[in-house]
């Protein structure tokens, strides 16, 4: 089933996207920088370039994806965000876009122990990967493991 990595143009996002290509299934990436799309496309990943703060961009890129791996760093770094001037507004836009696209599973990647409430409420299955004290490779391996599960038990 298709999986999309939102924030694939971050260190963790690139590692996750690359790891996901090592198995069967369609991998998509959402990035804001056109130049960062080139290496992802070289891996056979379908890449959407857009404004990370625009819920409609996220929704369009995520249509018919089963899972979305969302890299929180892409909400906090220096990229241009036209539609969200704060982290909370951006996170709500992501949740709206992913819910509108019908994504079943969200894998939140950040320095939190749990996904933000707006994201957790957007879908039936939501889990967080805490990046603290983990290398990009370790996080990528965990994202692949979680994406491959038939069902995520949040407990």
Order of alpha helices (4+ residues) and beta strands (2+ residues): beta-alpha-beta-alpha-beta-alpha-beta-alpha-beta-alpha-beta-alpha
